[in-house]
């Protein structure tokens, strides 16, 4: 009896091992199939993301070019306008559109689609204003920390900065031989503070409130969900804005207030 038991056990063990091997092989084949499907899906998603990024960049490039064309057309129309008020309005509209083009120009130059760095933004805008409307006796200065803004905050902020600096250049230095407009952007405990100040003779706050520029400033501040403070006196006018943190240290649709 003992002599016949061993072969029977060996056959059973061999059969069990073969069955396990077949099961493991099937499991591996199933895993390989799943990995293949996952890899193929990931490759398709990667291609889709790359295509979407290329399309976003192309859109940014085209928007930048279109805004530049519209701004140029408005400036050309201003040159042929018969009334000074029409000329001023057309040039102001061209400057505002150019401010939007600056944001897209920075995005295009840096291959970004959502983030704009503050130093590049302020520098580009002030360089444009310096060349376009700033007379030689007025100096534009800027001191800004380097941080990042989402485009949804950078666009209205650039427009707002354009309005404030333009107002100072045009109205703050009547009868003065020299003048300085200083822009500062610094970090605070709960966000960032933007200051636009001049050393002019003061701006008529009542006249400022009634102007189209004031209405645009109010609309932009409302878009940014905040408030803006203005102080005007002999010796200069200053505007104070505070961008509070929206997510981490990147202001998005930021609150603005003093």
C-alpha positions in Angstrom: 0.0 0.0 0.0 2.8 2.4 0.9 4.5 1.8 -2.4 1.6 2.9 -4.5 0.8 6.2 -2.6 3.7 8.4 -3.7 3.0 8.4 -7.5 -0.6 9.4 -6.8 0.4 12.3 -4.6 3.0 13.4 -7.2 0.4 13.5 -9.9 -1.9 15.6 -7.8 0.8 18.1 -7.0 1.8 18.3 -10.6 -1.8 18.9 -11.7 -2.2 21.6 -9.0 1.0 23.4 -10.0 0.0 23.4 -13.6 -3.4 24.8 -12.8 -1.8 27.6 -10.7 0.6 28.4 -13.4 -2.2 28.7 -15.9 -4.2 30.9 -13.5 -1.1 33.1 -12.9 -0.5 33.3 -16.7 -4.1 34.3 -17.3 -3.9 37.0 -14.6 -0.7 38.4 -16.1 -2.3 38.5 -19.5 -5.3 40.3 -18.1 -3.0 42.8 -16.3 -1.0 43.3 -19.4 -4.2 44.0 -21.4 -5.3 46.5 -18.7 -1.9 48.2 -18.7 -2.0 48.5 -22.5 -5.4 50.1 -22.4 -4.3 52.5 -19.6 -1.1 53.4 -21.5 -3.1 54.0 -24.7 -5.6 56.2 -22.8 -2.8 58.2 -21.2 -1.1 58.7 -24.5 -4.4 60.0 -26.0 -4.9 62.3 -23.1 -1.3 63.6 -23.4 -1.8 64.3 -27.1 -5.1 66.0 -26.3 -3.5 68.2 -23.6 -0.6 69.1 -25.9 -3.1 69.9 -28.7 -5.2 72.0 -26.3 -2.1 73.9 -25.1 -1.0 74.6 -28.7 -4.5 75.9 -29.5 -4.6 78.1 -26.4 -1.3 79.6 -27.4 -2.5 80.1 -30.9 -5.6 81.9 -29.6 -3.5 84.1 -27.3 -1.2 85.0 -30.3 -4.2 85.8 -32.5 -6.0 87.8 -29.8 -2.8 89.8 -29.2 -2.5 90.6 -33.0 -6.2 91.5 -33.3 -6.0 93.8 -30.3 -2.9 95.5 -31.7 -4.7 96.0 -35.1 -7.8 97.5 -33.4 -5.6 99.8 -31.3 -3.8 101.0 -34.5 -7.0 101.6 -36.3 -8.3 103.7 -33.4 -5.1 105.8 -33.4 -5.4 106.3 -37.2 -9.0 107.4 -36.8 -8.0 109.8 -34.0 -5.5 111.5 -36.3 -8.3 112.3 -38.8 -10.9 113.3 -36.2 -12.1 116.9 -36.5 -13.0 117.5 -32.9 -10.5 117.4 -30.0 -12.9 115.6 -27.8 -13.3 112.8 -30.4 -9.5 112.6 -30.8 -9.1 112.3 -27.0 -11.7 109.6 -26.7 -10.3 107.5 -29.6 -6.8 107.7 -28.2 -8.0 106.7 -24.8 -9.8 103.7 -26.2 -6.7 102.8 -28.2 -4.6 103.0 -25.0 -7.1 100.7 -23.1 -7.1 98.1 -25.8 -3.3 98.3 -25.9 -3.3 97.5 -22.2 -5.2 94.3 -22.9 -2.8 93.5 -25.8 0.2 93.9 -23.4 -1.1 91.0 -21.2 -1.5 88.8 -24.2 1.9 89.9 -25.5 3.5 88.7 -22.3 1.6 85.4 -22.4 2.7 84.9 -26.0 6.4 85.8 -25.3 6.6 83.5 -22.2 4.5 80.6 -23.7 2.2 80.9 -20.8 -1.6 80.6 -21.0 -2.7 81.6 -17.5 0.1 83.3 -15.5 1.6 86.8 -15.9 4.5 88.0 -13.8 4.1 91.4 -12.3 7.4 93.0 -13.1 7.0 92.2 -16.8 3.4 93.5 -16.7 4.2 96.8 -15.0 7.4 97.4 -17.0 5.7 96.8 -20.4 2.8 99.1 -19.6 4.9 101.9 -18.2 7.3 101.6 -21.2 4.4 102.0 -23.5 2.9 105.0 -21.7 6.4 106.6 -21.5 6.7 106.4 -25.3 3.1 107.1 -26.2 1.9 110.0 -24.0 4.4 110.9 -21.3 6.2 114.3 -22.0 9.9 114.6 -21.3 9.5 116.6 -18.1 7.5 113.8 -16.4 9.2 110.8 -15.0 7.6 107.4 -14.5 9.1 105.2 -11.8 8.2 101.7 -10.7 9.2 99.5 -7.8 7.6 96.1 -7.7 8.2 92.7 -6.2 8.1 89.7 -8.5 5.1 87.5 -8.2 2.5 85.9 -10.4 -1.0 86.9 -11.4 -3.6 84.8 -13.0 -4.8 86.4 -16.3 -8.3 87.0 -14.9 -6.7 89.4 -12.4 -3.9 90.7 -14.6 -6.2 92.0 -17.3 -8.4 94.3 -15.1 -5.3 95.3 -13.1 -3.4 96.3 -16.2 -6.4 98.4 -17.4 -6.7 100.0 -13.9 -3.0 100.8 -13.8 -3.3 102.3 -17.3 -6.2 104.6 -16.1 -4.4 105.8 -13.0 -1.0 106.5 -14.6 -2.6 108.1 -17.6 -4.8 110.4 -15.4 -1.7 111.5 -13.4 0.3 112.2 -16.6 -2.5 114.3 -18.1 -3.9 116.1 -15.1 -1.5 116.1 -12.1 1.3 118.5 -13.3 -0.4 121.5 -14.8 1.9 124.5 -14.6 4.8 122.4 -13.3 8.2 122.1 -15.0 8.9 118.6 -13.7 6.9 115.7 -12.2 7.1 112.1 -11.0 4.6 109.4 -11.1 5.6 106.5 -8.9 4.1 103.0 -9.0 4.9 100.5 -6.2 3.7 97.0 -5.7 4.5 95.3 -2.4 3.5 92.4 -0.3 1.4 92.9 2.8 0.3 90.5 5.5 -2.8 89.3 3.6 -1.9 90.1 0.0 -0.4 92.8 -2.1 -0.7 96.6 -2.2 -0.5 98.7 -5.4 0.2 102.4 -5.0 0.1 105.0 -7.7 1.3 108.4 -6.5 2.4 111.7 -8.0 4.0 114.9 -6.7 1.7 117.1 -8.7 -0.5 120.0 -7.6 -3.5 117.7 -6.9 -6.4 116.6 -9.0 -10.0 117.9 -8.7 -11.7 115.0 -7.1 -15.2 116.2 -8.1 -14.1 116.5 -11.8 -12.4 113.1 -11.5 -15.6 111.5 -10.2 -17.6 112.8 -13.2 -15.2 111.7 -15.9 -15.4 108.6 -18.1 -12.1 107.5 -16.6 -13.5 107.4 -13.2 -16.5 105.3 -14.3 -14.0 102.8 -15.9 -12.0 102.7 -12.7 -15.1 102.0 -10.7 -16.1 99.2 -13.1 -12.7 97.6 -13.0 -12.6 97.8 -9.2 -16.0 96.2 -9.1 -14.8 93.5 -11.5 -12.0 92.8 -9.0 -14.6 92.7 -6.2 -13.1 95.5 -4.1 -12.6 99.2 -3.3 -10.1 101.9 -4.2 -9.0 104.8 -2.1 -7.9 108.2 -3.5 -6.2 111.0 -1.6 -5.6 114.3 -3.5 -4.0 117.4 -2.0 -1.4 120.1 -2.8 1.8 118.1 -3.2 0.3 115.2 -5.0 -2.4 112.6 -5.5 -2.2 108.9 -4.4 -4.3 105.9 -5.1 -4.1 102.8 -2.9 -5.3 99.3 -3.8 -4.9 96.0 -2.0 -4.9 92.7 -3.7 -5.8 90.0 -1.2 -4.8 86.4 -1.5 -7.2 84.3 -3.4 -5.4 81.0 -3.6 -2.0 80.6 -1.9 0.0 83.7 -2.9 -1.5 84.1 -6.3 -4.2 86.7 -6.6 -7.0 85.7 -8.9 -10.3 87.5 -8.8 -8.8 89.5 -6.0 -10.4 91.8 -3.5 -9.3 95.4 -3.8 -9.5 97.9 -1.0 -7.4 100.0 1.3 
